[in-house]
């Protein structure tokens, strides 16, 4: 299935803003333990800023995101929100255009951090409509391709869409992912499953 990526991005952005404006910006975010709520917002605003200035050197690696966090460190949270809100409509228009499907990672990123912030606030993640049934098959397909490219025995896995989304982006422990319904022992391909590392401890979260 396909979704309007611009609408999905805007929906996630508005939900992030709703969450953070009633939250302590200094609160740590368990899913990104080195970041506070303010740091997450610095990253999200920084991604859009870098996109407009063409600064993709090192993207999406840690030095790139760390620079965004550092850049936003001295800015009040409200300023970050305003800058993000001012710059995002242009991105959202592009995402809604025929070329938008090639930029799907922007929607995955903002939705990932929306879920991270919801977890930090102790509430279920209210993700954009249609996001999970859209992202889960995409992430599974990429995983199966990586297994094949590594010359490993084919494998399939069954889990709720929310679990696949959070697991693939490193928000689940090794034990939690092993507990998914695998067609065989996944030990030889778990490195390919986790895109951004493995969670050190359970987030104990649920989707809305």
Backbone as numpy.savetxt, mean C-alpha at the origin, in Angstrom:
# Nx Ny Nz CAx CAy CAz Cx Cy Cz
-11.23 -7.85 -13.41 -12.07 -6.66 -13.41 -11.19 -5.42 -13.41
-11.78 -4.30 -13.81 -11.08 -3.03 -13.77 -11.87 -2.05 -12.91
-11.18 -1.08 -12.37 -11.83 -0.02 -11.60 -11.30 1.31 -12.11
-12.01 2.39 -11.79 -11.55 3.73 -12.11 -10.47 4.08 -11.09
-9.23 4.07 -11.51 -8.13 4.24 -10.57 -8.11 5.64 -9.96
-8.53 6.63 -10.71 -8.57 7.98 -10.17 -9.58 8.11 -9.05
-10.74 7.51 -9.26 -11.78 7.52 -8.21 -11.29 6.75 -6.99
-10.63 5.61 -7.23 -10.13 4.81 -6.12 -9.07 5.57 -5.33
-8.17 6.24 -6.02 -7.13 7.01 -5.32 -7.77 8.11 -4.48
-8.70 8.85 -5.08 -9.34 9.94 -4.34 -10.08 9.43 -3.12
-10.77 8.30 -3.27 -11.50 7.71 -2.14 -10.55 7.35 -1.01
-9.42 6.73 -1.35 -8.44 6.36 -0.32 -7.83 7.59 0.31
-7.51 8.59 -0.51 -6.91 9.83 0.00 -7.86 10.52 0.99
-9.11 10.61 0.64 -10.08 11.27 1.52 -10.26 10.51 2.82
-10.18 9.17 2.76 -10.32 8.38 3.99 -9.07 8.53 4.86
-7.90 8.60 4.24 -6.67 8.85 5.01 -6.78 10.18 5.74
-7.21 11.21 5.03 -7.32 12.53 5.64 -8.32 12.51 6.79
-9.42 11.83 6.59 -10.42 11.73 7.67 -9.82 11.07 8.90
-9.04 10.03 8.70 -8.43 9.32 9.82 -7.40 10.18 10.55
-6.50 10.80 9.79 -5.37 11.47 10.44 -5.75 12.78 11.10
-6.82 13.42 10.64 -7.21 14.70 11.25 -7.81 14.51 12.63
-8.12 13.29 13.01 -8.64 13.03 14.35 -7.73 12.09 15.13
-6.45 12.05 14.74 -5.49 11.12 15.32 -4.24 11.87 15.74
-3.57 11.37 16.75 -2.30 11.93 17.19 -1.25 11.70 16.10
-0.74 12.76 15.51 0.19 12.61 14.39 1.52 12.01 14.81
1.81 12.00 16.10 3.06 11.41 16.60 2.92 9.92 16.89
1.72 9.38 16.72 1.49 7.97 17.02 2.25 7.09 16.03
2.89 6.04 16.55 3.58 5.08 15.70 2.57 4.25 14.93
2.94 3.85 13.73 2.09 3.03 12.88 2.68 1.62 12.86
2.04 0.64 13.50 2.64 -0.69 13.64 3.06 -1.34 12.33
2.31 -1.11 11.26 2.65 -1.74 9.98 3.93 -1.17 9.38
4.26 0.07 9.74 5.52 0.71 9.33 6.18 1.23 10.60
6.76 0.35 11.40 7.15 0.69 12.78 8.15 1.82 12.93
8.84 2.19 11.87 9.77 3.31 11.96 9.08 4.64 11.67
7.82 4.59 11.26 7.09 5.78 10.87 5.96 6.12 11.84
5.75 7.41 12.01 4.58 7.91 12.73 3.47 8.21 11.72
2.31 8.61 12.23 1.23 9.05 11.35 1.71 10.21 10.47
2.44 11.15 11.06 2.96 12.28 10.30 3.91 11.81 9.20
4.74 10.82 9.50 5.68 10.30 8.51 4.95 9.67 7.33
3.90 8.92 7.62 3.11 8.29 6.55 2.54 9.36 5.63
2.02 10.44 6.22 1.46 11.52 5.41 2.55 12.24 4.62
3.74 12.35 5.19 4.87 12.94 4.45 5.19 12.09 3.21
5.16 10.78 3.39 5.41 9.88 2.26 4.34 10.04 1.19
3.08 10.00 1.59 1.99 10.07 0.62 2.00 11.39 -0.15
2.21 12.49 0.57 2.30 13.79 -0.10 3.55 13.86 -0.97
4.64 13.24 -0.48 5.89 13.27 -1.21 5.86 12.49 -2.50
5.11 11.39 -2.53 4.99 10.61 -3.75 4.38 11.45 -4.87
3.32 12.18 -4.54 2.65 13.00 -5.55 3.57 14.15 -5.98
4.26 14.76 -5.01 5.20 15.83 -5.34 6.31 15.32 -6.27
6.87 14.16 -5.94 7.93 13.60 -6.78 7.41 13.25 -8.16
6.16 12.79 -8.22 5.58 12.48 -9.51 5.47 13.70 -10.40
5.13 14.85 -9.80 4.97 16.07 -10.58 6.31 16.67 -11.00
7.34 16.44 -10.17 8.66 16.99 -10.50 9.53 16.00 -11.27
9.02 14.78 -11.43 9.77 13.77 -12.17 10.91 13.15 -11.38
10.82 13.23 -10.08 11.87 12.67 -9.22 11.56 11.22 -8.90
12.03 10.30 -9.75 11.79 8.88 -9.54 13.09 8.12 -9.27
14.17 8.82 -9.01 15.45 8.17 -8.75 15.35 7.31 -7.49
15.55 6.02 -7.67 15.49 5.10 -6.54 14.10 4.61 -6.20
13.09 5.07 -6.91 11.72 4.65 -6.62 11.54 3.18 -6.96
10.80 2.42 -6.16 10.14 2.81 -4.90 10.94 2.39 -3.67
12.25 2.46 -3.75 13.09 1.95 -2.68 13.11 2.82 -1.44
13.78 2.32 -0.41 13.80 3.00 0.88 14.43 4.39 0.84
15.53 4.61 0.13 16.09 5.97 0.10 15.10 6.99 -0.48
14.34 6.60 -1.48 13.34 7.49 -2.10 12.26 7.85 -1.09
11.71 6.84 -0.41 10.64 7.13 0.56 11.20 7.84 1.79
12.43 7.50 2.20 13.02 8.18 3.35 13.21 9.66 3.07
13.57 10.00 1.84 13.73 11.42 1.48 12.39 12.15 1.56
11.32 11.48 1.19 10.00 12.10 1.29 9.64 12.39 2.75
9.91 11.42 3.60 9.62 11.59 5.02 10.45 12.72 5.61
11.72 12.76 5.26 12.60 13.81 5.78 12.16 15.19 5.28
11.75 15.25 4.02 11.31 16.52 3.42 10.08 17.07 4.14
9.22 16.16 4.59 7.99 16.60 5.22 8.08 16.75 6.73
9.24 16.43 7.29 9.35 16.38 8.75 9.07 17.73 9.40
9.50 18.81 8.78 9.33 20.13 9.39 7.99 20.78 9.08
7.19 20.12 8.26 5.90 20.70 7.86 4.80 20.26 8.82
3.94 21.17 9.23 2.78 20.76 10.03 1.91 19.78 9.25
1.24 18.91 9.97 0.39 17.91 9.31 -0.62 18.56 8.39
-1.23 19.65 8.82 -2.24 20.30 8.00 -1.65 20.79 6.69
-0.41 21.26 6.70 0.24 21.70 5.46 0.45 20.52 4.52
0.88 19.39 5.08 1.06 18.19 4.25 -0.25 17.78 3.59
-1.33 17.80 4.37 -2.64 17.43 3.84 -3.06 18.38 2.73
-2.84 19.68 2.96 -3.23 20.68 1.95 -2.41 20.51 0.67
-1.11 20.29 0.81 -0.28 20.10 -0.39 -0.67 18.83 -1.14
-0.92 17.78 -0.41 -1.34 16.52 -1.04 -2.67 16.72 -1.76
-3.60 17.40 -1.11 -4.92 17.62 -1.70 -4.85 18.53 -2.92
-3.95 19.49 -2.90 -3.82 20.41 -4.04 -3.20 19.73 -5.25
-2.26 18.83 -5.00 -1.54 18.20 -6.11 -2.23 16.96 -6.66
-3.07 16.33 -5.85 -3.62 15.03 -6.22 -4.62 15.05 -7.37
-5.45 16.10 -7.54 -6.41 16.04 -8.66 -5.78 15.79 -10.02
-4.60 16.33 -10.27 -3.94 16.09 -11.55 -3.57 14.62 -11.69
-3.05 14.03 -10.61 -2.73 12.60 -10.63 -4.00 11.77 -10.82
-5.04 12.13 -10.11 -6.30 11.37 -10.19 -6.90 11.44 -11.59
-6.76 12.58 -12.24 -7.25 12.69 -13.62 -6.47 11.78 -14.54
-5.17 11.72 -14.35 -4.34 10.82 -15.17 -4.70 9.37 -14.90
-4.89 9.03 -13.62 -5.25 7.66 -13.28 -6.57 7.24 -13.90
-7.48 8.19 -14.07 -8.78 7.88 -14.68 -8.74 7.84 -16.20
-7.62 8.24 -16.77 -7.48 8.28 -18.23 -7.08 6.91 -18.76
-7.09 6.72 -20.09 -6.68 5.42 -20.65 -5.28 4.99 -20.26
-4.41 5.94 -19.95 -3.05 5.60 -19.54 -2.94 5.24 -18.06
-4.03 5.39 -17.34 -3.98 5.24 -15.90 -3.65 3.85 -15.41
-4.02 2.82 -16.18 -3.77 1.45 -15.72 -2.29 1.17 -15.53
-1.44 1.89 -16.23 -0.01 1.69 -16.08 0.56 2.30 -14.82
-0.30 3.03 -14.08 0.14 3.68 -12.84 -0.60 3.10 -11.63
-1.01 1.85 -11.74 -1.84 1.24 -10.70 -1.14 1.20 -9.34
0.20 1.22 -9.34 0.92 1.14 -8.07 0.59 2.31 -7.14
0.22 3.46 -7.71 -0.13 4.61 -6.87 -1.36 4.31 -6.03
-2.32 3.60 -6.62 -3.54 3.23 -5.88 -3.23 2.16 -4.85
-2.37 1.21 -5.22 -1.97 0.18 -4.27 -1.25 0.79 -3.07
-0.40 1.78 -3.33 0.37 2.41 -2.25 -0.52 3.17 -1.29
-1.38 4.04 -1.82 -2.23 4.83 -0.92 -3.20 3.93 -0.17
-3.67 2.87 -0.79 -4.60 1.95 -0.12 -3.88 1.14 0.95
-2.62 0.79 0.68 -1.83 0.08 1.68 -1.66 0.94 2.93
-1.33 2.20 2.73 -1.10 3.07 3.89 -2.41 3.48 4.56
-3.49 3.50 3.80 -4.81 3.69 4.42 -5.09 2.55 5.39
-4.84 1.33 4.95 -5.05 0.17 5.83 -4.10 0.22 7.03
-2.86 0.66 6.80 -1.90 0.79 7.89 -2.41 1.77 8.95
-2.90 2.91 8.50 -3.38 3.95 9.42 -4.64 3.50 10.14
-5.52 2.82 9.43 -6.74 2.32 10.07 -6.37 1.33 11.18
-5.39 0.48 10.90 -4.94 -0.47 11.91 -4.36 0.26 13.12
-3.57 1.30 12.88 -2.99 2.08 13.98 -4.08 2.74 14.82
-5.17 3.11 14.17 -6.28 3.77 14.87 -7.24 2.78 15.50
-7.03 1.49 15.25 -7.88 0.46 15.85 -9.23 0.33 15.20
-9.33 0.67 13.90 -10.61 0.57 13.19 -10.39 -0.26 11.92
-11.45 -0.89 11.40 -11.31 -1.63 10.14 -10.94 -0.69 9.00
-10.24 -1.21 8.02 -9.85 -0.41 6.86 -11.01 -0.26 5.90
-11.39 0.96 5.63 -12.46 1.24 4.67 -11.81 1.54 3.32
-11.56 0.50 2.55 -10.83 0.63 1.29 -11.76 1.06 0.16
-11.20 1.61 -0.93 -12.04 2.04 -2.05 -12.91 0.91 -2.59
-14.08 1.26 -3.04 -15.02 0.27 -3.57 -14.40 -0.46 -4.76
-14.46 -1.79 -4.71 -13.94 -2.60 -5.80 -12.45 -2.82 -5.76
-11.75 -2.21 -4.81 -10.29 -2.30 -4.79 -9.80 -3.72 -4.57
-10.34 -4.40 -3.57 -9.82 -5.73 -3.22 -10.03 -6.76 -4.34
-11.22 -6.88 -4.93 -11.36 -7.85 -6.03 -10.57 -7.46 -7.27
-10.13 -6.22 -7.35 -9.29 -5.78 -8.47 -7.82 -6.10 -8.19
-7.35 -5.82 -6.98 -5.92 -5.96 -6.68 -5.50 -7.41 -6.43
-6.37 -8.21 -5.81 -5.96 -9.56 -5.42 -5.56 -10.43 -6.61
-6.34 -10.52 -7.68 -5.90 -11.34 -8.83 -4.62 -10.81 -9.47
-4.46 -9.49 -9.48 -3.26 -8.89 -10.05 -2.03 -9.34 -9.25
-2.12 -9.26 -7.94 -0.99 -9.64 -7.09 -0.71 -11.14 -7.17
-1.77 -11.94 -7.28 -1.57 -13.38 -7.44 -0.89 -13.70 -8.77
-1.31 -13.01 -9.81 -0.71 -13.24 -11.12 0.77 -12.91 -11.14
1.14 -11.80 -10.52 2.55 -11.43 -10.45 3.35 -12.48 -9.66
2.75 -12.98 -8.59 3.43 -13.99 -7.78 3.65 -15.27 -8.59
2.62 -15.74 -9.28 2.74 -16.96 -10.06 3.78 -16.80 -11.17
3.84 -15.60 -11.76 4.84 -15.34 -12.79 6.25 -15.40 -12.21
6.43 -14.82 -11.02 7.76 -14.83 -10.40 8.20 -16.25 -10.05
7.25 -17.10 -9.64 7.55 -18.50 -9.34 8.00 -19.21 -10.62
7.29 -18.97 -11.69 7.64 -19.60 -12.97 9.00 -19.13 -13.46
9.27 -17.82 -13.34 10.55 -17.28 -13.81 11.72 -17.82 -13.00
11.44 -18.19 -11.73 12.50 -18.76 -10.89 12.70 -20.24 -11.16
11.89 -20.81 -12.05 12.01 -22.22 -12.38 11.49 -23.15 -11.29
10.61 -22.64 -10.44 10.07 -23.44 -9.34 8.79 -24.15 -9.78
8.45 -25.18 -9.02 7.22 -25.92 -9.28 6.02 -24.99 -9.14
5.07 -25.04 -10.07 3.89 -24.17 -9.96 3.18 -24.36 -8.62
2.60 -23.27 -8.14 1.91 -23.30 -6.85 0.72 -22.35 -6.92
-0.33 -22.70 -6.21 -1.48 -21.81 -6.10 -1.79 -21.61 -4.62
-2.45 -20.52 -4.33 -2.78 -20.20 -2.95 -4.17 -19.59 -2.91
-4.90 -19.93 -1.87 -6.24 -19.40 -1.69 -6.32 -18.72 -0.32
-6.79 -17.48 -0.31 -6.98 -16.72 0.92 -7.91 -15.56 0.58
-8.55 -14.97 1.57 -9.40 -13.80 1.30 -8.60 -12.69 0.61
-9.28 -11.92 -0.22 -8.61 -10.86 -0.96 -7.85 -9.91 -0.05
-8.43 -9.57 1.09 -7.76 -8.66 2.02 -6.45 -9.26 2.51
-6.46 -10.57 2.80 -5.26 -11.24 3.25 -4.18 -11.23 2.17
-4.56 -11.53 0.94 -3.59 -11.53 -0.15 -2.98 -10.15 -0.35
-3.81 -9.14 -0.28 -3.36 -7.75 -0.42 -2.37 -7.40 0.68
-2.73 -7.68 1.92 -1.87 -7.29 3.04 -0.62 -8.18 3.11
-0.80 -9.46 2.81 0.33 -10.36 2.86 1.39 -10.04 1.82
0.95 -9.82 0.58 1.91 -9.54 -0.49 2.71 -8.27 -0.22
2.08 -7.28 0.43 2.78 -6.02 0.72 3.44 -6.02 2.09
3.69 -7.22 2.63 4.53 -7.33 3.81 3.87 -7.00 5.13
2.54 -7.09 5.17 1.82 -6.77 6.42 1.37 -8.03 7.14
1.96 -9.16 6.82 1.66 -10.42 7.50 2.97 -11.11 7.87
2.92 -11.87 8.97 4.09 -12.63 9.39 4.25 -13.86 8.50
5.41 -14.47 8.59 5.67 -15.70 7.84 4.67 -16.77 8.24
4.40 -16.89 9.52 3.45 -17.90 10.00 2.05 -17.65 9.48
1.64 -16.39 9.41 0.30 -16.07 8.92 0.16 -16.43 7.45
1.19 -16.16 6.67 1.12 -16.49 5.24 1.20 -17.99 5.02
2.00 -18.67 5.80 2.06 -20.13 5.69 0.69 -20.77 5.95
-0.13 -20.10 6.75 -1.43 -20.65 7.11 -2.46 -20.48 6.00
-2.12 -19.77 4.92 -3.03 -19.70 3.77 -3.20 -21.10 3.18
-4.16 -21.26 2.33 -4.44 -22.56 1.71 -3.57 -22.73 0.46
-2.43 -23.40 0.62 -1.48 -23.58 -0.47 -1.69 -24.94 -1.14
-1.39 -24.99 -2.42 -1.51 -26.26 -3.15 -0.35 -27.21 -2.86
0.72 -26.68 -2.31 1.87 -27.48 -1.89 2.64 -26.69 -0.85
3.69 -27.27 -0.30 4.54 -26.57 0.66 5.16 -25.34 -0.03
4.91 -24.14 0.51 5.38 -22.92 -0.16 6.79 -22.48 0.22
7.51 -23.29 0.99 8.79 -22.84 1.56 9.76 -22.29 0.52
9.79 -22.89 -0.67 10.79 -22.48 -1.66 10.42 -21.20 -2.41
9.20 -20.69 -2.21 8.79 -19.52 -2.98 8.25 -18.37 -2.12
8.41 -18.48 -0.81 7.90 -17.41 0.05 8.68 -16.11 -0.13
9.95 -16.22 -0.49 10.71 -15.00 -0.75 10.09 -14.21 -1.90
9.49 -14.91 -2.85 8.84 -14.24 -3.97 7.47 -13.68 -3.59
6.89 -14.25 -2.54 5.54 -13.81 -2.15 5.57 -12.43 -1.52
6.55 -12.19 -0.65 6.60 -10.93 0.08 7.30 -9.86 -0.75
6.56 -8.85 -1.16 7.12 -7.79 -1.99 7.98 -6.85 -1.17
7.50 -6.49 0.03 8.21 -5.52 0.87 8.58 -6.12 2.23
9.14 -7.31 2.21 9.57 -7.91 3.45 8.44 -8.56 4.22
8.77 -9.06 5.39 7.83 -9.83 6.22 7.56 -9.07 7.51
6.33 -9.06 7.95 5.99 -8.41 9.22 6.63 -9.17 10.37
7.18 -8.43 11.33 7.83 -9.06 12.48 6.81 -9.60 13.47
5.64 -8.98 13.52 4.60 -9.42 14.43 3.24 -9.17 13.81
2.23 -9.87 14.30 0.90 -9.77 13.72 0.27 -8.41 13.97
-0.43 -7.91 12.98 -1.17 -6.65 13.13 -2.56 -6.88 13.69
-3.01 -8.13 13.68 -4.34 -8.48 14.21 -5.42 -7.56 13.65
-5.46 -7.47 12.33 -6.40 -6.56 11.70 -7.43 -7.32 10.87
-8.52 -6.62 10.58 -9.57 -7.17 9.73 -10.05 -6.09 8.78
-10.54 -6.51 7.61 -11.13 -5.57 6.67 -12.51 -5.16 7.15
-12.99 -4.03 6.62 -14.35 -3.60 6.99 -15.38 -4.46 6.28
